Amino acid sequence: MMDEIEIKLGFSASLKHDVIEALTSMLGEPLEGRSLFNIYFDTPDLSLRKSRWALRVRDLGKGGHEQTVKGQGKAEAGLHRRIEHNWPLRSKQPDLTLLDQVAGFPEVCREQIRPAFSTDFSRTLWLVDIPESKSRVEVVFDVGTISADQDGVLSISEMELELKVGQIDALIQVAEKLVRNIPCWLYTPSKAARGYGLLAQNNDEMFNNIGAINSLNGWVDVAGRYMQQITTRHKGGLNQTNNSGESDIRPLIEVLNDLLEAADLDDALWRSMMKEGEQLLKADSMSDQAETLERSTWFGRIGIEILKLTIAKR
């Protein structure tokens, strides 16, 4: 068992070639690249999902498989923490007897556990060492799909930064470097969460939740989902406008401004970032607005600043 600590960054699938070129330029040649096919399992009534656990079997290629259980997860402003168990397998079928080794695993009818959805993506991997803090961060670039039989397909376009050894500050340090140079945003949902969303057909729920944001952490969550959805599933039809021609991203920025004022964050850094954010609203057309949003580093940079603020307040 280990505690997984990571930051997930989403980006527009249309920019995947630009993103991997930027990663290679900053981090050097990748350590490896591979294809990963994963099947997630649950009961017909999704008992594991309801208990906030996930069971996965990964095809490692060359006849190798790995069973993974993740649970008791928590995400704050884009920083993910969860328990993870991994076991080697000889087949693609899960070994349910291994679940007895997982403390706190929910009581479910194991005879009913069956495939729920799958993910199929290519992964490119780097290892980043930070000698001054004796830390190591794994950076992966994932591009592919999430599928759920008749329920449809979602695209995967994300980077995951996982702390392998050392301090969280090292993880933040690597993330800051990436968000300054790559158009991306902090993204809360895991691949498993998106797969379950596909089953429930509710992956667009965050479009209507801007008005319900009541914290900076909540804003990072909604903003990341918002950007991921409009750049992967609504490209070409995004940014509905009101009668004055203003993009529907305006409420998101207005809510952030209110949250910063409530937190008494009015120094030069935040004023400058909000001024930059307001510039995202200015475009001659919806297509120009879409291009501006997906190529902007603003969401990633302000998300990291909020994450740093969250950690500092602990």
Secondary structure, 3 states (H helix, E strand, C coil): CEEEEEEEEECCHHHHHHHHHHHHHHHCCCCEEEEEEEEEEECCCCHHHHCCEEEEEEEEECCEEEEEEEEEEEEECCEEEEEEEEEEECCCCCCHHHHHHCCCCCCCCHHHCEEEEEEEEEEEEEEEEEHHHCEEEEEEEEEEEEECHHHCEEEEEEEEEEEEECCHHHHHHHHHHHHHHCCCEECCCCHHHHHHHHHHCCCCHHHHCHHHCCCHHHHHHHHHHHHHHHHHCCCCCCCCECCCCCECCHHHHHHHHHHHHHCCCCCHHHHHHHHHHHHCCCCCCHHHHHHHHHCCCHHHHHHHHHHHHHHHCC
